[in-house]
Amino acid sequence: DQQVKQNSPSLSVQEGRISILNCDYTNSMFDYFLWYKKYPAEGPTFLISISSIKDKNEDGRFTVFLNKSAKHLSLHIVPSQPGDSAVYFCAAYRGGSNYKLTFGKGTLLTVNP
Amino acid sequence: DAGVTQSPTHLIKTRGQHVTLRCSPISGHKSVSWYQQVLGQGPQFIFQYYEKEERGRGNFPDRFSARQFPNYSSELNVNALLLGDSALYLCASSFAGSYNEQFFGPGTRLTVL
């Protein structure tokens, strides 16, 4: 049962344009959503998060949007840079005493110069 | 400052054997989480430990066990290895278990033949 889904295995964009990575979830009990970035041969790196009580969080070039009614979130990267090329994972967890973090399968983003 | 370190980097085992993976958290971090990442999938949560106590467990069989030591380092043990246990095993540390402040190690690549 895939509770966090990233339906696009890959995405290719031109440098300077916007990258939009999408994520859907099925568990309405999730309280927090996170995005991680992973380069080859390295562990994932935390990028940005959003609480379920918000619909937008911004950090520099990265913005995450949350649509609770659609159980959908997206990560926008503007402008995209070649160094952003990596695998991006969406993840989610419930607050309180449940510490299980659930990841999606990831989307490979390639930013072309 | 040293990041999260994991040992060994790679190892090869045969079916039925036992394996121990080790993780040293960032200095000052009291929580360690373990994940299994199979090729083409996102990381799957195995355990979280905080102050030497198990705080969360994913959907893994009892063949998987872990512990955290007084110096906050951690071991992941897998008994009776199966071919399907072949994966990248990631360790992550944080000060108090917050996923927003979680730092990953580079992982241990386990191959079961």
Backbone of each chain as ProteinMPNN parsed JSONL, in Angstrom:
{"seq_chain_A": "DQQVKQNSPSLSVQEGRISILNCDYTNSMFDYFLWYKKYPAEGPTFLISISSIKDKNEDGRFTVFLNKSAKHLSLHIVPSQPGDSAVYFCAAYRGGSNYKLTFGKGTLLTVNP", "coords_chain_A": {"N_chain_A": [[0.844, -1.185, 0.0], [0.928, 1.922, -1.15], [1.347, 4.756, 0.384], [2.34, 7.252, -0.069], [2.788, 8.812, -3.046], [4.716, 9.271, -5.942], [4.242, 9.948, -9.025], [5.616, 10.528, -11.33], [8.428, 9.331, -12.707], [10.59, 10.673, -13.738], [11.82, 13.945, -14.701], [12.51, 16.547, -16.912], [14.001, 19.673, -17.355], [14.721, 22.993, -18.609], [17.533, 24.998, -17.797], [16.987, 27.755, -15.668], [14.258, 27.778, -15.998], [11.039, 26.865, -14.545], [10.799, 24.162, -12.246], [8.551, 21.644, -11.483], [7.606, 19.42, -9.138], [5.632, 16.68, -8.287], [3.455, 15.188, -5.818], [1.399, 12.768, -4.342], [-0.83, 11.719, -1.753], [-2.352, 9.223, 0.346], [-3.102, 8.863, 2.951], [-4.979, 10.478, 5.185], [-4.298, 11.191, 7.708], [-1.771, 12.155, 7.903], [0.418, 14.628, 9.162], [2.607, 16.172, 8.58], [4.724, 17.123, 5.9], [7.484, 16.482, 3.814], [10.27, 17.33, 1.736], [13.017, 15.747, 0.245], [16.283, 15.763, -1.131], [18.396, 13.888, -3.245], [21.631, 13.08, -4.14], [23.648, 10.996, -6.293], [25.341, 8.316, -4.644], [25.237, 9.533, -2.188], [23.611, 10.232, 0.963], [20.09, 11.088, 1.4], [19.139, 14.585, 1.51], [17.612, 16.92, 3.586], [15.208, 19.215, 2.394], [12.887, 20.998, 2.344], [9.905, 21.622, 4.257], [6.41, 21.187, 5.15], [3.655, 21.951, 7.19], [0.493, 20.393, 7.867], [-1.373, 22.301, 8.438], [-0.866, 24.464, 6.96], [-0.762, 25.967, 3.662], [1.249, 26.664, 2.037], [4.761, 26.93, 1.804], [7.819, 28.615, 1.789], [11.196, 28.787, 0.749], [13.745, 30.431, -0.208], [14.646, 29.564, -3.427], [12.903, 27.507, -3.45], [9.625, 26.29, -3.137], [6.93, 24.873, -1.447], [3.744, 23.583, -2.015], [0.621, 22.784, -0.586], [-2.278, 20.939, -1.013], [-4.809, 20.016, 0.702], [-7.389, 19.011, 0.375], [-7.261, 17.738, -2.045], [-5.333, 15.957, -1.462], [-2.646, 16.391, -2.196], [0.626, 17.486, -2.95], [3.14, 19.803, -4.029], [6.378, 20.597, -5.244], [8.047, 23.465, -6.079], [10.627, 24.732, -8.009], [12.383, 27.536, -8.592], [14.559, 29.914, -10.035], [15.37, 27.016, -11.987], [18.423, 25.197, -11.642], [21.448, 23.72, -12.968], [22.75, 22.324, -10.903], [20.668, 21.459, -9.389], [19.916, 19.055, -10.316], [18.977, 15.912, -9.467], [17.657, 13.203, -7.44], [14.441, 13.567, -6.176], [12.655, 13.197, -3.243], [9.478, 12.817, -1.842], [8.031, 12.913, 1.384], [6.218, 11.847, 4.321], [4.631, 12.158, 7.562], [2.859, 11.318, 10.586], [2.066, 13.375, 13.387], [2.595, 13.473, 16.978], [2.838, 10.425, 18.75], [3.592, 8.713, 16.78], [6.209, 7.792, 14.88], [6.832, 7.066, 12.326], [8.202, 7.546, 9.223], [7.183, 8.047, 5.966], [8.124, 7.472, 2.673], [7.936, 8.55, -0.776], [8.507, 7.129, -4.093], [10.292, 8.648, -5.469], [11.487, 11.204, -7.769], [13.394, 11.712, -10.576], [15.085, 14.536, -11.307], [16.274, 16.379, -13.987], [18.194, 19.038, -14.906], [18.82, 20.885, -17.622], [21.589, 22.571, -19.088]], "CA_chain_A": [[0.0, 0.0, 0.0], [1.784, 3.078, -1.323], [0.618, 5.888, 0.96], [2.896, 8.463, -0.665], [3.028, 8.428, -4.438], [5.29, 10.203, -6.892], [3.876, 9.222, -10.244], [6.536, 10.843, -12.429], [9.77, 8.845, -12.369], [11.626, 11.607, -14.156], [11.405, 15.252, -15.204], [13.624, 17.263, -17.505], [13.677, 21.085, -17.582], [15.823, 23.839, -19.007], [18.072, 25.9, -16.784], [16.297, 29.03, -15.591], [12.804, 27.589, -16.011], [10.482, 26.326, -13.305], [10.622, 22.715, -12.088], [7.424, 21.321, -10.604], [7.58, 18.009, -8.784], [4.343, 16.398, -7.673], [3.364, 14.099, -4.853], [0.048, 12.516, -3.847], [-0.839, 10.837, -0.592], [-3.663, 8.628, 0.588], [-3.394, 8.838, 4.381], [-5.411, 11.808, 5.613], [-3.789, 11.429, 9.056], [-0.442, 12.77, 7.854], [0.449, 16.005, 9.653], [3.764, 16.895, 8.084], [5.218, 16.665, 4.612], [8.855, 16.938, 3.615], [10.97, 17.001, 0.497], [14.434, 15.473, 0.353], [17.021, 15.689, -2.395], [19.454, 12.875, -3.13], [22.617, 12.931, -5.203], [24.22, 9.639, -6.323], [26.363, 7.947, -3.653], [25.079, 10.307, -0.956], [22.312, 10.079, 1.594], [19.163, 12.195, 1.135], [19.31, 15.828, 2.242], [16.349, 17.622, 3.805], [15.096, 20.421, 1.564], [11.839, 21.895, 2.821], [8.765, 20.889, 4.807], [5.184, 21.948, 5.347], [2.686, 21.373, 8.107], [-0.819, 20.236, 7.24], [-2.217, 23.462, 8.72], [-0.491, 25.501, 6.015], [-0.911, 25.572, 2.261], [2.425, 27.091, 1.281], [5.979, 27.26, 2.543], [8.798, 29.067, 0.817], [12.564, 28.918, 1.23], [14.59, 30.768, -1.347], [14.118, 29.149, -4.736], [12.042, 26.338, -3.258], [8.315, 26.517, -2.536], [6.075, 23.687, -1.41], [2.314, 23.863, -1.94], [-0.157, 21.655, -0.098], [-3.719, 20.96, -1.251], [-5.288, 18.923, 1.545], [-8.624, 18.411, -0.152], [-6.859, 16.85, -3.137], [-4.237, 15.121, -0.945], [-1.611, 16.613, -3.203], [1.576, 18.556, -2.715], [4.081, 19.993, -5.124], [7.594, 21.358, -4.978], [8.412, 24.335, -7.19], [11.998, 25.238, -7.959], [12.48, 28.65, -9.54], [14.774, 29.243, -11.308], [16.091, 25.744, -11.892], [19.854, 25.281, -11.941], [21.995, 22.384, -13.225], [23.065, 21.695, -9.617], [19.448, 20.899, -8.802], [19.719, 17.72, -10.873], [19.051, 14.94, -8.365], [16.377, 12.528, -7.182], [13.674, 14.259, -5.146], [11.708, 12.334, -2.547], [8.435, 13.354, -0.995], [7.86, 12.056, 2.558], [5.162, 12.331, 5.208], [4.447, 11.44, 8.813], [1.895, 11.838, 11.548], [2.651, 13.897, 14.608], [2.295, 12.702, 18.179], [3.731, 9.332, 19.139], [3.904, 7.852, 15.63], [7.411, 8.363, 14.294], [7.124, 6.399, 11.063], [8.307, 8.448, 8.081], [6.867, 7.316, 4.737], [8.673, 8.113, 1.484], [7.543, 8.157, -2.115], [9.554, 6.433, -4.841], [11.249, 9.607, -5.972], [11.464, 11.72, -9.138], [14.706, 12.171, -11.032], [15.043, 15.823, -11.995], [17.457, 16.743, -14.769], [18.148, 20.425, -15.365], [19.751, 20.988, -18.741], [22.154, 23.925, -19.254]], "C_chain_A": [[0.886, 1.245, 0.0], [1.034, 4.297, -0.81], [1.112, 7.227, 0.437], [3.336, 8.101, -2.076], [3.655, 9.576, -5.225], [5.184, 9.516, -8.244], [4.775, 9.521, -11.434], [7.924, 10.369, -12.051], [10.86, 9.844, -12.726], [11.0, 12.882, -14.714], [12.643, 15.942, -15.735], [13.196, 18.695, -17.801], [14.931, 21.832, -18.016], [16.254, 24.731, -17.848], [17.332, 27.243, -16.848], [14.781, 28.929, -15.576], [12.357, 27.025, -14.669], [10.439, 24.803, -13.36], [9.473, 22.501, -11.119], [7.396, 19.814, -10.386], [6.329, 17.739, -7.955], [4.369, 15.172, -6.776], [1.912, 13.979, -4.41], [0.127, 11.589, -2.644], [-2.259, 10.345, -0.336], [-4.068, 8.693, 2.053], [-3.73, 10.246, 4.874], [-4.924, 12.149, 7.023], [-2.402, 12.059, 9.063], [-0.528, 14.23, 8.292], [1.549, 16.842, 9.018], [4.265, 16.254, 6.793], [6.592, 17.284, 4.367], [9.315, 16.573, 2.209], [12.451, 16.824, 0.801], [15.017, 15.418, -1.054], [18.148, 14.69, -2.21], [20.321, 12.875, -4.369], [23.132, 11.491, -5.17], [25.314, 9.47, -5.272], [26.328, 8.811, -2.392], [23.732, 9.974, -0.334], [21.403, 11.249, 1.233], [19.466, 13.4, 2.017], [17.961, 16.504, 2.362], [16.342, 18.937, 3.034], [14.115, 21.416, 2.168], [10.688, 21.055, 3.349], [7.547, 21.802, 4.898], [4.285, 21.197, 6.317], [1.322, 21.322, 7.428], [-1.75, 21.419, 7.514], [-1.885, 24.631, 7.791], [-0.75, 25.03, 4.591], [0.301, 25.971, 1.411], [3.58, 27.331, 2.245], [7.078, 27.547, 1.534], [10.162, 29.185, 1.474], [13.46, 29.156, 0.029], [13.943, 30.372, -2.661], [13.085, 28.028, -4.636], [10.748, 26.718, -2.556], [7.538, 25.211, -2.565], [4.634, 24.143, -1.219], [1.587, 22.609, -1.486], [-1.637, 21.894, -0.359], [-4.32, 19.77, -0.509], [-6.526, 18.248, 0.973], [-8.308, 17.434, -1.275], [-5.808, 15.846, -2.695], [-3.05, 15.182, -1.913], [-0.663, 17.704, -2.735], [2.545, 18.627, -3.882], [5.254, 20.838, -4.634], [7.932, 22.149, -6.229], [9.834, 24.839, -6.974], [12.128, 26.302, -9.043], [13.62, 29.601, -9.14], [15.553, 27.95, -11.107], [17.542, 25.934, -12.316], [20.39, 23.862, -12.184], [22.326, 21.614, -11.941], [21.855, 21.12, -8.911], [19.173, 19.489, -9.316], [19.995, 16.671, -9.79], [17.735, 14.173, -8.335], [15.705, 13.237, -6.01], [12.635, 13.303, -4.572], [10.731, 13.185, -1.749], [8.27, 12.39, 0.174], [6.811, 12.669, 3.469], [5.129, 11.528, 6.497], [3.365, 12.096, 9.651], [2.642, 12.422, 12.737], [2.331, 12.99, 15.777], [3.289, 11.593, 18.39], [4.09, 8.408, 17.981], [5.082, 8.457, 14.886], [7.78, 7.731, 12.963], [7.083, 7.4, 9.926], [8.122, 7.632, 6.811], [7.316, 8.106, 3.526], [7.926, 7.67, 0.236], [8.725, 7.523, -2.84], [10.605, 7.372, -5.416], [11.024, 9.999, -7.427], [12.855, 12.212, -9.471], [14.543, 13.459, -11.829], [16.366, 16.056, -12.716], [17.261, 18.168, -15.272], [19.245, 20.593, -16.414], [20.265, 22.412, -18.916], [21.658, 24.566, -20.543]], "O_chain_A": [[1.511, 1.58, 1.006], [0.167, 4.821, -1.509], [0.391, 8.224, 0.491], [4.15, 7.199, -2.275], [3.179, 10.71, -5.176], [5.956, 8.608, -8.555], [4.7, 8.829, -12.449], [8.546, 10.947, -11.16], [11.921, 9.867, -12.102], [9.843, 12.908, -15.133], [13.696, 15.93, -15.098], [12.156, 18.919, -18.421], [16.053, 21.365, -17.816], [15.437, 25.156, -17.031], [17.088, 27.788, -17.925], [14.093, 29.874, -15.191], [13.167, 26.746, -13.785], [10.089, 24.22, -14.387], [9.432, 23.114, -10.052], [7.19, 19.037, -11.319], [6.013, 18.489, -7.031], [5.177, 14.259, -6.944], [1.265, 14.989, -4.131], [1.042, 10.773, -2.535], [-3.235, 10.971, -0.75], [-5.253, 8.588, 2.37], [-2.85, 11.102, 4.966], [-5.116, 13.273, 7.486], [-1.909, 12.455, 10.119], [-1.412, 14.972, 7.864], [1.441, 18.065, 8.929], [4.235, 15.035, 6.619], [6.828, 18.453, 4.672], [8.813, 15.636, 1.589], [13.06, 17.626, 1.508], [14.338, 15.076, -2.022], [18.781, 14.643, -1.155], [19.842, 12.698, -5.489], [23.06, 10.835, -4.131], [26.113, 10.378, -5.044], [27.284, 8.819, -1.617], [22.825, 9.495, -1.013], [21.89, 12.295, 0.805], [19.98, 13.259, 3.126], [17.242, 16.65, 1.374], [17.328, 19.674, 3.019], [14.483, 22.552, 2.468], [10.511, 19.908, 2.938], [7.645, 23.02, 4.744], [4.174, 19.972, 6.268], [1.035, 22.11, 6.527], [-2.805, 21.53, 6.888], [-2.547, 25.668, 7.834], [-0.934, 23.838, 4.345], [0.369, 25.656, 0.223], [3.403, 27.858, 3.343], [7.248, 26.822, 0.554], [10.274, 29.63, 2.617], [13.876, 28.223, -0.658], [12.829, 30.795, -2.969], [12.468, 27.653, -5.633], [10.762, 27.379, -1.517], [7.494, 24.526, -3.588], [4.344, 24.985, -0.368], [1.892, 21.505, -1.937], [-2.184, 22.926, 0.027], [-4.339, 18.653, -1.025], [-6.679, 17.032, 1.085], [-8.995, 16.427, -1.443], [-5.427, 14.971, -3.472], [-2.537, 14.162, -2.371], [-1.092, 18.721, -2.191], [2.745, 17.659, -4.616], [5.123, 21.671, -3.737], [8.085, 21.581, -7.311], [10.186, 25.311, -5.893], [12.003, 26.023, -10.236], [13.643, 30.057, -7.997], [16.314, 27.822, -10.148], [17.851, 26.715, -13.216], [19.833, 22.9, -11.655], [22.195, 20.39, -11.9], [21.995, 20.376, -7.941], [18.289, 18.804, -8.802], [21.107, 16.567, -9.274], [16.817, 14.457, -9.105], [16.331, 13.476, -4.977], [11.852, 12.691, -5.298], [11.114, 14.141, -1.076], [8.356, 11.176, -0.013], [6.543, 13.869, 3.399], [5.544, 10.369, 6.532], [3.008, 13.258, 9.454], [3.751, 11.985, 13.047], [1.852, 11.871, 15.594], [4.489, 11.809, 18.222], [4.81, 7.428, 18.171], [4.955, 9.54, 14.315], [8.922, 7.847, 12.518], [6.054, 8.033, 9.685], [8.819, 6.64, 6.599], [6.943, 9.267, 3.359], [7.361, 6.577, 0.182], [9.811, 7.392, -2.276], [11.688, 6.934, -5.804], [10.454, 9.241, -8.211], [13.429, 13.025, -8.747], [13.935, 13.464, -12.899], [17.439, 15.941, -12.124], [16.293, 18.467, -15.97], [20.434, 20.46, -16.124], [19.481, 23.361, -18.898], [22.026, 25.7, -20.849]]}, "seq_chain_B": "DAGVTQSPTHLIKTRGQHVTLRCSPISGHKSVSWYQQVLGQGPQFIFQYYEKEERGRGNFPDRFSARQFPNYSSELNVNALLLGDSALYLCASSFAGSYNEQFFGPGTRLTVL", "coords_chain_B": {"N_chain_B": [[33.137, 19.501, 11.073], [32.233, 16.133, 11.668], [30.008, 14.266, 9.68], [27.15, 12.068, 9.623], [28.239, 8.817, 10.0], [28.686, 5.631, 8.496], [29.217, 2.128, 8.68], [29.966, -1.151, 7.422], [30.957, 0.204, 4.165], [30.27, -1.257, 1.923], [29.026, -4.599, 1.669], [29.011, -8.142, 1.206], [26.916, -10.864, 1.534], [25.711, -14.216, 2.142], [22.661, -16.069, 1.629], [20.783, -16.717, 4.553], [22.72, -16.005, 6.332], [23.892, -13.748, 8.956], [23.884, -10.21, 9.584], [25.512, -7.224, 10.675], [25.109, -3.82, 10.833], [26.554, -0.603, 11.209], [26.287, 2.626, 12.761], [27.244, 5.939, 13.273], [26.179, 8.777, 14.859], [25.826, 12.324, 14.212], [27.766, 14.449, 16.263], [26.309, 15.184, 19.361], [23.755, 14.629, 18.566], [20.882, 12.776, 19.466], [19.171, 10.969, 18.465], [18.558, 8.261, 16.263], [17.717, 7.0, 13.109], [16.77, 4.277, 11.012], [16.763, 3.142, 7.619], [15.661, 1.275, 4.783], [16.589, 1.09, 1.454], [15.552, -0.072, -1.453], [16.538, -0.754, -4.803], [15.317, 1.619, -7.053], [13.211, 2.372, -5.492], [11.769, 4.425, -2.852], [13.278, 5.337, 0.331], [12.574, 3.049, 2.969], [11.134, 3.134, 6.101], [12.622, 1.725, 8.956], [13.407, 1.637, 11.758], [13.234, 3.942, 14.559], [15.297, 5.318, 16.998], [15.585, 6.897, 20.138], [17.351, 8.42, 22.645], [18.246, 5.894, 23.41], [16.018, 4.317, 23.414], [13.543, 2.48, 21.642], [11.519, 4.155, 19.389], [9.943, 4.092, 17.249], [8.724, 1.842, 14.765], [8.921, 0.288, 11.64], [7.225, -1.587, 9.002], [8.615, -4.239, 9.145], [9.974, -7.566, 9.298], [10.589, -9.613, 12.259], [13.169, -10.413, 12.0], [14.722, -8.267, 11.688], [16.454, -6.109, 13.762], [17.47, -3.656, 16.162], [19.651, -1.492, 18.025], [20.543, 1.106, 20.337], [23.36, 2.688, 21.605], [24.955, 3.879, 24.707], [26.573, 6.011, 23.842], [25.139, 6.972, 21.796], [25.538, 5.908, 19.277], [24.577, 3.407, 16.852], [23.372, 0.126, 16.051], [22.249, -1.963, 13.414], [20.757, -5.007, 13.054], [20.382, -7.877, 11.058], [18.927, -10.931, 10.723], [19.079, -14.299, 9.354], [19.36, -13.868, 6.488], [17.764, -12.893, 3.455], [17.425, -13.013, -0.142], [15.988, -10.791, -0.915], [16.691, -8.901, 0.929], [18.73, -7.451, -0.008], [19.958, -4.3, -0.468], [20.274, -0.702, -0.095], [21.202, 0.482, 2.976], [20.27, 2.981, 5.026], [21.243, 5.313, 7.46], [20.157, 7.796, 9.7], [20.559, 10.778, 11.592], [19.385, 12.887, 14.256], [18.806, 15.664, 16.476], [16.653, 15.376, 18.295], [14.942, 13.628, 17.119], [13.465, 14.88, 15.207], [12.231, 15.069, 11.945], [12.659, 17.166, 10.259], [15.144, 18.016, 10.839], [16.884, 16.073, 10.22], [19.742, 14.245, 9.374], [21.328, 12.409, 6.912], [23.442, 9.521, 6.582], [25.877, 8.133, 4.228], [25.147, 5.569, 3.653], [25.003, 1.918, 3.69], [25.789, -0.515, 1.432], [24.252, -3.485, 0.949], [24.604, -6.685, -0.29], [23.014, -9.661, -0.96], [23.673, -12.926, -1.657]], "CA_chain_B": [[32.383, 18.531, 11.894], [31.928, 14.911, 10.961], [28.6, 13.985, 9.49], [26.754, 10.719, 10.005], [29.1, 7.826, 9.365], [28.158, 4.273, 8.491], [30.194, 1.106, 8.286], [30.895, -0.888, 6.322], [30.391, 0.877, 2.995], [29.666, -2.334, 1.14], [29.339, -5.957, 2.082], [28.324, -9.215, 0.498], [26.592, -11.99, 2.403], [24.918, -15.262, 1.501], [21.365, -16.325, 2.265], [20.802, -17.397, 5.837], [23.702, -15.405, 7.245], [23.492, -12.617, 9.784], [24.703, -9.035, 9.298], [25.411, -6.083, 11.595], [25.481, -2.541, 10.243], [26.828, 0.344, 12.273], [26.021, 4.028, 12.459], [27.648, 6.93, 14.273], [25.444, 10.011, 14.566], [26.505, 13.607, 14.384], [27.993, 14.746, 17.675], [25.218, 15.935, 19.978], [22.462, 14.069, 18.169], [20.483, 11.708, 20.362], [18.22, 10.09, 17.786], [19.02, 7.595, 15.051], [16.691, 6.26, 12.363], [17.281, 3.366, 9.988], [15.914, 2.991, 6.452], [16.087, 0.371, 3.719], [16.217, 1.586, 0.132], [15.713, -1.022, -2.555], [16.747, -0.065, -6.073], [14.115, 2.113, -7.726], [12.185, 2.718, -4.507], [12.181, 5.374, -1.834], [13.67, 4.717, 1.606], [11.519, 2.481, 3.806], [11.459, 3.305, 7.517], [12.757, 0.482, 9.713], [13.363, 1.939, 13.193], [13.805, 5.144, 15.116], [15.71, 5.255, 18.398], [15.85, 8.176, 20.79], [17.832, 8.188, 24.019], [18.456, 4.45, 23.587], [14.743, 3.631, 23.427], [12.881, 2.402, 20.344], [10.406, 5.084, 19.384], [9.104, 3.814, 16.077], [9.12, 0.642, 14.025], [8.209, 0.13, 10.377], [6.661, -2.907, 8.716], [9.678, -5.18, 8.838], [9.865, -8.764, 10.142], [11.397, -9.66, 13.479], [14.578, -10.671, 11.67], [15.384, -6.976, 11.788], [16.485, -5.559, 15.112], [18.445, -2.578, 16.299], [19.83, -0.971, 19.365], [21.315, 2.337, 20.42], [24.293, 2.601, 22.715], [25.027, 5.1, 25.518], [27.197, 7.123, 23.1], [24.129, 7.267, 20.763], [25.729, 5.145, 18.051], [23.519, 2.409, 16.706], [23.572, -1.056, 15.211], [21.093, -2.63, 12.818], [21.041, -6.419, 12.857], [19.431, -8.62, 10.24], [19.18, -12.37, 10.802], [18.517, -15.177, 8.32], [19.268, -13.002, 5.311], [17.087, -13.32, 2.233], [17.861, -12.265, -1.327], [15.252, -9.535, -0.925], [17.268, -7.937, 1.863], [19.735, -6.682, -0.741], [19.474, -2.917, -0.517], [21.09, 0.318, 0.561], [20.681, 0.741, 4.314], [20.586, 4.357, 5.391], [21.087, 5.743, 8.844], [20.01, 9.243, 9.814], [20.534, 11.23, 12.979], [18.85, 14.209, 14.563], [18.979, 15.946, 17.897], [15.575, 14.838, 19.131], [14.024, 12.811, 16.342], [12.698, 15.669, 14.249], [12.613, 14.755, 10.571], [13.108, 18.394, 9.601], [16.55, 18.246, 11.166], [17.48, 14.753, 10.09], [20.877, 14.189, 8.462], [21.58, 11.033, 6.507], [24.747, 9.035, 6.201], [25.944, 7.707, 2.826], [24.536, 4.255, 3.502], [25.746, 0.668, 3.532], [25.206, -1.328, 0.353], [24.262, -4.913, 1.289], [24.236, -7.623, -1.353], [22.805, -11.026, -0.464], [23.762, -13.87, -2.786]], "C_chain_B": [[32.065, 17.305, 11.053], [30.422, 14.774, 10.837], [28.278, 12.607, 10.029], [27.654, 9.732, 9.266], [28.491, 6.445, 9.517], [29.256, 3.304, 8.069], [29.523, -0.26, 8.311], [30.195, -0.143, 5.176], [29.628, -0.127, 2.128], [29.918, -3.654, 1.85], [28.467, -6.949, 1.325], [28.139, -10.376, 1.464], [25.841, -13.05, 1.577], [23.636, -15.481, 2.298], [21.529, -17.104, 3.563], [21.79, -16.808, 6.835], [23.094, -14.248, 8.026], [24.412, -11.429, 9.445], [24.461, -7.965, 10.361], [25.935, -4.843, 10.889], [25.603, -1.515, 11.362], [26.663, 1.79, 11.812], [26.501, 4.895, 13.615], [26.978, 8.252, 13.947], [26.344, 11.232, 14.668], [26.621, 13.889, 15.875], [26.866, 15.614, 18.236], [23.839, 15.423, 19.614], [22.131, 12.839, 19.006], [19.536, 10.711, 19.705], [18.83, 9.536, 16.511], [17.834, 6.868, 14.429], [17.369, 5.414, 11.304], [16.258, 3.219, 8.867], [16.525, 1.959, 5.512], [15.657, 0.966, 2.386], [16.566, 0.54, -0.919], [15.804, -0.236, -3.851], [15.418, 0.346, -6.712], [12.989, 2.509, -6.793], [12.691, 3.825, -3.593], [12.621, 4.645, -0.576], [12.441, 4.221, 2.372], [11.968, 2.54, 5.257], [11.514, 1.964, 8.225], [12.572, 0.742, 11.197], [13.726, 3.398, 13.429], [14.116, 4.903, 16.589], [15.979, 6.666, 18.904], [16.225, 7.897, 22.227], [17.797, 6.693, 24.363], [17.15, 3.661, 23.661], [14.162, 3.602, 22.008], [11.63, 3.274, 20.379], [9.473, 4.858, 18.193], [9.637, 2.602, 15.349], [8.276, 0.567, 12.763], [7.741, -1.294, 10.193], [7.739, -3.876, 8.244], [9.558, -6.379, 9.778], [10.815, -8.702, 11.328], [12.857, -10.009, 13.22], [15.411, -9.388, 11.763], [15.308, -6.485, 13.239], [17.556, -4.479, 15.172], [18.614, -2.243, 17.766], [20.657, 0.302, 19.284], [22.127, 2.304, 21.706], [24.345, 3.909, 23.496], [25.684, 6.274, 24.799], [26.349, 7.528, 21.891], [24.422, 6.628, 19.408], [24.707, 4.017, 18.019], [23.975, 1.257, 15.825], [22.236, -1.53, 14.674], [21.52, -4.067, 12.547], [19.948, -7.049, 12.003], [19.837, -10.089, 10.275], [18.577, -13.092, 9.606], [18.289, -14.423, 7.015], [18.585, -13.687, 4.137], [17.613, -12.493, 1.069], [17.227, -10.87, -1.348], [15.754, -8.507, 0.061], [18.373, -7.116, 1.212], [19.212, -5.273, -0.954], [20.566, -1.995, 0.006], [20.448, 0.593, 1.913], [21.203, 2.096, 4.774], [20.343, 4.587, 6.877], [20.975, 7.266, 8.828], [19.996, 9.63, 11.281], [19.917, 12.617, 13.088], [18.983, 14.424, 16.059], [17.911, 15.251, 18.739], [14.552, 14.05, 18.324], [13.207, 13.575, 15.33], [13.156, 15.391, 12.831], [13.045, 15.987, 9.795], [14.591, 18.635, 9.806], [17.337, 16.951, 11.07], [18.577, 14.782, 9.036], [21.204, 12.724, 8.19], [23.064, 10.755, 6.312], [24.728, 8.558, 4.753], [25.365, 6.321, 2.577], [25.531, 3.112, 3.448], [25.041, -0.147, 2.46], [25.377, -2.801, 0.702], [23.799, -5.713, 0.081], [24.141, -9.01, -0.756], [22.766, -11.967, -1.663], [23.146, -15.211, -2.436]], "O_chain_B": [[31.681, 17.413, 9.889], [29.666, 15.113, 11.747], [29.049, 12.042, 10.805], [27.806, 9.811, 8.047], [27.865, 6.13, 10.529], [30.1, 3.612, 7.227], [28.625, -0.504, 9.117], [28.99, 0.102, 5.226], [28.512, 0.124, 1.674], [30.917, -3.805, 2.553], [27.364, -6.64, 0.875], [29.082, -10.811, 2.125], [25.402, -12.789, 0.457], [23.543, -15.129, 3.473], [22.327, -18.039, 3.644], [21.711, -17.076, 8.034], [21.958, -13.833, 7.794], [25.568, -11.619, 9.068], [23.353, -7.82, 10.877], [27.067, -4.821, 10.407], [24.854, -1.551, 12.338], [26.869, 2.123, 10.646], [26.206, 4.624, 14.779], [27.188, 8.796, 12.863], [27.473, 11.161, 15.152], [25.705, 13.609, 16.65], [26.516, 16.645, 17.661], [22.857, 15.749, 20.282], [22.979, 11.975, 19.229], [19.145, 9.721, 20.323], [19.524, 10.239, 15.777], [17.054, 6.212, 15.119], [18.41, 5.788, 10.764], [15.052, 3.175, 9.111], [17.743, 1.791, 5.456], [14.488, 1.309, 2.208], [17.736, 0.308, -1.224], [15.207, 0.833, -3.976], [14.517, -0.474, -6.887], [11.926, 2.936, -7.245], [13.884, 4.126, -3.562], [12.36, 3.451, -0.434], [11.407, 4.889, 2.416], [13.047, 2.059, 5.603], [10.589, 1.159, 8.123], [11.698, 0.153, 11.832], [14.424, 4.018, 12.627], [13.298, 4.354, 17.329], [16.526, 7.508, 18.192], [15.495, 7.213, 22.946], [17.378, 6.293, 25.449], [17.17, 2.462, 23.942], [14.273, 4.577, 21.265], [10.794, 3.152, 21.274], [8.357, 5.377, 18.151], [10.844, 2.36, 15.316], [7.061, 0.758, 12.809], [7.842, -2.116, 11.104], [7.763, -4.278, 7.081], [9.099, -6.24, 10.912], [11.713, -7.862, 11.393], [13.689, -9.911, 14.121], [16.634, -9.428, 11.899], [14.239, -6.454, 13.848], [18.439, -4.416, 14.316], [17.829, -2.655, 18.62], [21.367, 0.547, 18.309], [21.621, 1.933, 22.764], [23.849, 4.934, 23.027], [25.383, 7.426, 25.114], [26.783, 8.329, 21.063], [23.634, 6.787, 18.476], [24.059, 3.713, 19.021], [24.848, 1.408, 14.97], [21.223, -1.507, 15.374], [22.53, -4.307, 11.885], [18.758, -6.795, 12.194], [20.955, -10.443, 9.902], [17.687, -12.574, 8.932], [17.169, -14.353, 6.507], [18.79, -14.87, 3.864], [18.173, -11.413, 1.261], [17.862, -9.895, -1.751], [15.304, -7.361, 0.046], [18.894, -6.183, 1.823], [18.152, -5.076, -1.549], [21.617, -2.431, 0.476], [19.26, 0.908, 1.977], [22.408, 2.317, 4.891], [19.364, 4.112, 7.454], [21.629, 7.935, 8.029], [19.478, 8.891, 12.118], [19.93, 13.403, 12.141], [19.24, 13.486, 16.814], [18.212, 14.624, 19.755], [13.431, 13.828, 18.782], [12.348, 13.0, 14.661], [14.35, 15.467, 12.542], [13.728, 15.868, 8.777], [15.222, 19.368, 9.045], [18.338, 16.765, 11.763], [18.368, 15.286, 7.932], [21.337, 11.915, 9.108], [23.835, 11.635, 5.928], [23.677, 8.575, 4.113], [25.122, 5.939, 1.432], [26.722, 3.3, 3.198], [23.848, -0.433, 2.564], [26.496, -3.311, 0.747], [22.742, -5.449, -0.493], [25.082, -9.483, -0.118], [21.937, -11.822, -2.561], [23.134, -16.12, -3.266]]}, "name": "protein", "num_of_chains": 2, "seq": "DQQVKQNSPSLSVQEGRISILNCDYTNSMFDYFLWYKKYPAEGPTFLISISSIKDKNEDGRFTVFLNKSAKHLSLHIVPSQPGDSAVYFCAAYRGGSNYKLTFGKGTLLTVNPDAGVTQSPTHLIKTRGQHVTLRCSPISGHKSVSWYQQVLGQGPQFIFQYYEKEERGRGNFPDRFSARQFPNYSSELNVNALLLGDSALYLCASSFAGSYNEQFFGPGTRLTVL"}
